[in-house]
Amino acid sequence: MAIPQPARAPAIDRKRYAALAFCWGDLLFELDTGGTVVFCAGPALEFTGVTSDDLVGTAFENLVAPADAPILAGFLKAIRNRVRVDGELIRLRRGATLLPVRVAGYCMDERSYVALRLQTGGAVVVEPPFGGLRDRDSFAQLAGRRIKELEQRGERAEMTVLGVAGLTDLSETLPEREQTALLAAVGACLSRNSLAGETATRIGGDAFGLVHNAALDLALLQAQLLEAARSAAPQVGYALAITHSTMIMDAAKDVSERDLAKGLLHAIGSFQKRSGDEFNIGSLTDNLSSLIFQGITDMRDFRRVLSARSFAMALQPIIDTRSGAVHHFEALCRFNAASPEESPYRHITFAE
């Protein structure tokens, strides 16, 4: 249950909340509706070369590598649509160098709250951008909207998955400038052929997905994609092979835009977890199709559980080890009354 908060918390509470947030992030930002920094806490100087006070009034996008601007735009749009995003990888500008960080965020009362955490674990390879491709969160939101718009006009949407075999391995043999040009050309070609130029994404490895009008000529798309790759990097472009498989989105007719978006997001995330970078194009579309609509079904079932309050709360006592007295109770949720020992982990992670 949400607890009402005062319009502006006392300074001590703001510090406490910031300290708790540092459990995840190293650097925290509050942005206004225009994406301008209104508050910053943490080692800003070490991350950006500018102090926290000097960052106030700065457009947040100016802190990020220009090549990562599409990733940042998708991230900010997603959180403003009330999607909680966690773990996106971007690069901060720090003088002449780029600092890879993980970014998380959410939106509340029209303000965006963004946390940055330094990417650790040795050398980090940050992928050059695919021009115009959306991250999976913004792709799902936009695809859901565009599919429903087509449906209202009496037209049909399809989702095609393309495998560009050898793209990742071959692009890594190129100098950085050529590699960036190649991946940008691939991304731009896929985006141009998607609905409104904004419903294409990278699913994983060398697999890409785009939602498009059923009238799209897929043979022409493949030809355009190869031509774009060959123009950017001939030695790689001529070695690429493209395969594709398409799924019709007819089954989305009775599904709301919001549920469709969440179903797409759930499907792509689930597939990535199950298959990593290995895929078969035919089975990929079959799996995505079943995962999308399984996700939608599961969402509806979960909503029914919540609306009917068919779950139970268990109070677990927390004991003070010095006195042996009950200090407080931890409230635990259980979704299966017949098996109260069953962990709620699956239900909670799905809900998230």
Secondary structure, 3 states (H helix, E strand, C coil): CCCCCCCCCCHHHHHHHHHHHCCCCCEEEEECCCCEEEEEECCHHHHHCCCHHHHCCCEHHHHECHHHHHHHHHHHHHHHCCCCEEEEEEEEEECCEEEEEEEEEEEECCEEEEEEEECCCCCCCCCCCCCCCECHHHHHHHHHHHHHHHHHCCCCEEEEEEEEECHHHHHCCCCHHHHHHHHHHHHHHHHHCCHHHCCEEEEECCEEEEEEECCCCHHHHHHHHHHHHHHHCHHHHCCCEEEEEEEECHHHCCCCHHHHHHHHHHHHHHHHHHHCCCCCHHHHHHHHHHHHHHHHHHHHHHHHHHHCCCCEEEEEEEECCCCCCEEEEEEEEECCCCCCCCCCHHHHHHHC
